[in-house]
Amino acid sequence: MLSKKEIKPGIWVFELSGRVQMGPDCKRVDQEVESHIAKNETRIILDMAAVDHIDSAFVGQIVKSFSRLSKCGGTLRLAALSRMVEGVVNMTQVNRVIGVYPTALAASEDFPAPK
């Protein structure tokens, strides 16, 4: 469901896969984001190339993670959205607040320095 890697110094990619939904999936992402905030690692990309379904609870988790990271001087970006995920992100207008990029590498470009 989730693997992590540092794509560039201080920029972390969380690679998600499968169905990402309410319950353990949201809790895991929440715990990982909090863990990185505690280490002052506040630039995170959610790579969703292998995600085939998200529910409304996970949309809420994305917004919550973005808010927490922003309050700590960081940010969250979304990358490689499948057609289904992109449809949900656009319908909920999350894409107006959180940057969406074609790939994790593209999302890692021009990341603002942590504050």
Protein Blocks (a to p, Z undefined) as FASTA:
>chain_A
ZZcddfbghiacdddehjddehjllmmmmmmmmmmmmnopabdcddfklpcbdcfklmmm
mmmmmmmmmmnopacddehiafklmmmmmmnommmmmccdfbfklmmgopacdZZ
